[in-house]
Amino acid sequence: MSFYRHTQSLPKRFRLVLASFLQRPGLPFADALTEEAIQKAFEDEGAGFADDDDAVYTPAITLWAFLSQVLFKDEQRSCVAAVARVIVLLVALKRGPCSSNTGAYCRARGKLSETVIRRLVVDLADGCERQLDEAQLWHGRHVHLVDGTTVSMPDTPENQRAYPQAHTQREGLGFPVARVVVLLSLATGMLTDMAMGPCTGKKTGETALLRQLLERFRPGDILLGDRYFCSYFMIALLKEMGVDFVTRVHQLRTVDFRRGRRLGKGDHIVQWKLPQKPTWMDQTTYDRMPASIEVREVHVRVSEPSFRTDSFVVVTTLTDRAEYPKDDIAELYRSRWQAELDIRAIKISMGMDVLRCKTPDMVRKEMGTCVLAYNLIRQAMLQSARKAGVSPRALSFSAAVQAIAASWLVIVLTDDALAKLLIDAASVSLAEHVVGNRPGRLEPRAVKRRPKPHDLLTKPRAQARAEMIGAKRP
């Protein structure tokens, strides 16, 4: 069956979503997430709606419109803009325009299943990861980056209850804030999973959220994180699963290279003893923890002036010096910075540092839709990189976003021949936008553009408005 023909059926087919992200059958990695797989995910979760022949906001149209909201920025991110894009699509398909009122779209968006969205994110990332060549992996092994960040959202009572603002802020002056921990593939840059929770309260830290994601690892995987995640119990839980860990030593742990089994200068193996049971761990889990674990500590010296430290110590469970030389371990830890760049792509390039939805349920769906769009963009970058024979990490994410946005509506309305030409042209364009190799880049942590000289709001807006009105009365 032609992928781009029979456009009258597009409102009910998920090919609409894939085509807008420059996907078509036959491309490398295209079978990582097919139209049939998306349809099955919705059916398995019982997430179908709008089955009538004349229905406008089918699951396919609703998901397509929601994805367009996280792809575009500013005014184009609104529900009004999303409905306008749906109207243009329907008119082009000779179905006649729907109402410009956003109510029907917002209700349909609320019916999208959070579980389905997460499943699509995970399936796409895993499908692409399985198709990587061994040369694209680190020593033939899959490496997952872990890092945490925060996102804010509209100040509504529902959001405040689920994701309270910082306790240091006065009521009415802050915004709800959610903590997010993400797993990212070092090879593809795709987000492989995500956990989201409040920033305040017990068991809300980054390590607690990471423990929710442990089921995502497979024996032989490697987890690469910063020193915040460096703990005895995290390493023990990962080793129990057959997963290795590479991290920087925690600032409270003392390192003495005169002890342990020496492997080389600044390289040794030591035993860490079992600490006391933490409050978050149940007794059954604690009882199965080993009395000690064997870890390797590697001293890394830094010569670049842009680094904030002259040296640091990497802790890892990769203890075989012959298979994993010291320099390879140091270089692997240095690639942890890719997690910061990937999070920047999600929050800044895609504008998701401030979410727009007004209820916790929709906030989570908005975040899930954002990372689904992110992975679909990464999929297009993978395809372009393979065709050009370069690393997908070398391509510009911002250029990929712009290329997809440029053809968003046009490509779903063309036939196969023209669609192929558009995708080929976009693929060539992506391969031309190569980011510079900038190790040790030195830039001041300051901005040149001056902010607007507005005073900060120091009281609830309603109170400030009432005082302004009162001051104008005679």
Helices and strands as residue ranges (DSSP letters): G 7-12, H 15-20, G 30-32, H 35-44, H 59-71, G 74-77, H 79-92, H 103-111, H 114-130, G 134-136, E 143-152, H 157-162, E 177-185, E 191-198, H 206-211, G 214-216, E 222-225, G 227-229, H 232-240, E 244-248, E 261-264, E 267-273, H 283-287, E 292-301, E 311-316, H 326-334, H 337-344, I 345-349, H 360-388, G 392-394, H 397-406, G 411-413, H 416-432, H 461-472
